[in-house]
Structures are given as structure tokens and as C-alpha cells.
């Protein structure tokens, strides 16, 4: 667990990456709300305040941590209210959630090409990997890179 001390007007605030401690102040809430307080606000806040809180979560937290507080279905449902609060991370979330969000609703729940490209881009293959079929780690990395590139082009044909 990483703890960071931040000094604000002489008062120390201890930020934490431990998202299981309800009294911890999570690393993405520099305004010193505890996890317990943040979760309660998400449940009880007005729609406008909830959009601001979710926007901060999506903007400041690691994408893998976001899903501990909100479901993808909630993000889709509240998307229009969230967009003004996403700042520099808007493009990331549009990419991760896919341009064809509407096509996911009522579908089989599969990933869009953009989502799959992102998931595959998170895979790390170590040099000492022993893969079946006498495939080297380098060959697997090259294949993964090629597949991610093709999926990205499929998702965003107007970009090169």
C-alpha cells in the first residue's frame, strides 16, 4: 500500500491506494473525503453532484479502480452528464467505452474493437515465457501488437 503525505495549509492529508479501508482517503480524492464518505455521497447526492463526483473518479482514479465504485452500465446511463466533468480523460473513456456505445445496449455484451484493443494492450509478455507450440515471447509480443493495431484501425478508421 502506497501512502503519500500532502501538506495543505499546515494540515497533513494522508492519501492511500488501499481501497479496502473505509476510513482511508483515496489517492484520487485530494479534498480529504474518506472512502466511506465518498461512497455515501455517490449513493445520496443529487444527479448534478453525482455527475461531478463520478467525473472526478473517472478523471483521477486508475481505470481499474473505477469499477469498484460504479458499473459500466451506470457510466453508460449517465454518460451525457459525465462528459463535461471528464476533462483530459474524455478521450480515454471514449476510447475505452467505444464509439459505438449504443451498439452495446441490448447486445450480447461483447467488447467493441476499441475495448478489446485496450484490454490486449494491457498484456505484458516476459522474455522468459514458455508458451506452447514453441512460440517465442517475441513472436507473441509481435502478434499482440499487430492484433491491437488492427483492432484500433477497425475501431477508428479515420485515424492512421
C-alpha positions in Angstrom: 0.0 0.0 0.0 1.3 3.4 -1.0 0.7 6.3 1.3 1.6 9.9 0.3 1.6 12.9 2.6 0.4 16.1 1.2 0.7 19.4 3.1 -2.2 21.8 2.7 -2.2 25.0 4.8 -0.2 23.3 7.5 -2.6 20.3 7.8 -1.3 16.9 6.5 -3.6 14.7 4.5 -2.6 11.1 4.1 -3.7 9.7 0.7 -3.9 6.0 0.2 -4.1 3.4 -2.5 -5.8 1.0 -0.1 -9.3 1.0 -1.4 -10.5 -1.6 1.2 -10.1 0.7 4.2 -13.3 2.8 4.6 -11.5 5.5 6.6 -8.7 5.9 4.1 -8.6 9.0 1.9 -8.1 7.5 -1.6 -5.3 8.8 -3.8 -7.8 10.3 -6.3 -9.7 12.5 -3.7 -7.3 15.2 -2.7 -10.1 17.0 -0.9 -9.8 14.6 2.0 -13.1 12.6 1.7 -12.7 9.1 3.1 -13.9 6.1 1.1 -16.9 5.7 3.3 -17.9 9.4 2.8 -17.3 9.1 -1.0 -19.4 6.0 -1.3 -22.2 7.6 0.7 -22.1 10.7 -1.4 -22.3 8.6 -4.6 -25.5 7.0 -3.2 -27.2 10.1 -1.9 -26.0 13.0 -4.0 -28.3 14.9 -6.4 -27.8 14.0 -10.0 -25.6 17.1 -10.7 -23.4 16.4 -7.7 -23.2 12.7 -8.5 -22.1 13.6 -12.1 -19.3 15.8 -10.6 -18.2 13.0 -8.2 -18.2 10.4 -10.9 -16.4 12.7 -13.2 -13.7 13.2 -10.6 -13.5 9.4 -10.2 -13.2 8.7 -13.9 -10.7 11.6 -14.4 -8.4 11.0 -11.4 -8.6 7.3 -10.5 -6.9 4.4 -12.3 -9.4 2.9 -14.7 -9.1 -0.5 -13.0 -10.1 1.1 -9.7 -13.1 2.9 -11.1 -15.2 -0.3 -11.3 -15.0 -0.7 -7.5 -17.4 2.3 -7.3 -19.5 2.3 -10.4 -20.6 -0.2 -13.1 -20.1 0.3 -16.8 -23.9 0.3 -17.1 -24.0 3.3 -14.8 -21.4 5.1 -16.8 -23.3 4.4 -20.0 -26.6 5.6 -18.4 -25.0 8.8 -17.0 -22.6 9.5 -19.9 -24.1 12.8 -21.1 -23.9 14.2 -17.6 -20.4 12.9 -17.1 -18.8 14.3 -20.3 -18.4 17.9 -19.0 -16.5 16.6 -15.9 -14.0 14.3 -17.6 -11.5 16.9 -18.7 -8.3 15.5 -20.2 -9.6 11.9 -19.7 -12.6 12.3 -22.0 -10.7 10.8 -25.0 -9.5 7.9 -22.9 -13.0 7.0 -21.7 -14.5 7.4 -25.2 -11.8 5.0 -26.5 -12.3 2.5 -23.7 -16.1 2.5 -23.8 -16.1 2.5 -27.6 -17.5 5.0 -30.1 -20.4 2.6 -30.6 -21.7 2.7 -27.0 -25.3 2.5 -28.4 -24.5 -0.8 -30.1 -23.6 -2.4 -26.7 -27.0 -1.8 -25.2 -29.2 -4.8 -25.9 -26.3 -6.7 -27.5 -24.6 -9.8 -26.3 -22.4 -7.7 -24.0 -19.2 -8.4 -26.1 -16.4 -6.0 -26.3 -16.1 -3.4 -29.1 -12.9 -3.4 -31.2 -11.7 -0.4 -29.2 -12.3 -2.0 -25.9 -10.6 -5.2 -27.0 -7.6 -3.3 -28.3 -7.2 -1.6 -24.9 -7.6 -4.9 -23.0 -5.0 -6.5 -25.2 -2.6 -3.5 -24.9 -2.5 -4.2 -21.1 -1.0 -7.6 -21.5 2.7 -7.9 -20.7 4.7 -10.9 -22.0 8.0 -11.5 -20.2 11.1 -12.7 -22.1 11.2 -15.9 -20.0 7.7 -17.0 -21.0 7.4 -20.7 -22.0 4.5 -20.8 -24.4 3.0 -24.0 -26.0 3.9 -24.8 -29.6 7.4 -23.5 -29.4 6.3 -19.9 -29.9 8.8 -17.4 -28.6 7.9 -14.5 -26.3 9.0 -12.1 -29.1 6.7 -13.7 -31.6 3.7 -13.4 -29.2 4.5 -9.8 -28.5 4.7 -9.0 -32.2 1.4 -10.8 -32.8 -0.3 -9.0 -29.9 1.0 -5.6 -31.2 -0.3 -6.4 -34.7 -3.7 -7.5 -33.4 -4.0 -4.4 -31.2 -3.1 -2.2 -34.2 -5.7 -3.9 -36.5 -8.4 -3.6 -33.8 -7.6 0.1 -33.3 -7.8 0.8 -37.0 -11.1 -1.1 -37.1 -12.5 1.0 -34.2 -11.2 4.3 -35.6 -10.9 4.0 -39.4 -10.4 7.8 -39.8 -7.1 7.7 -37.9 -3.9 6.3 -39.1 
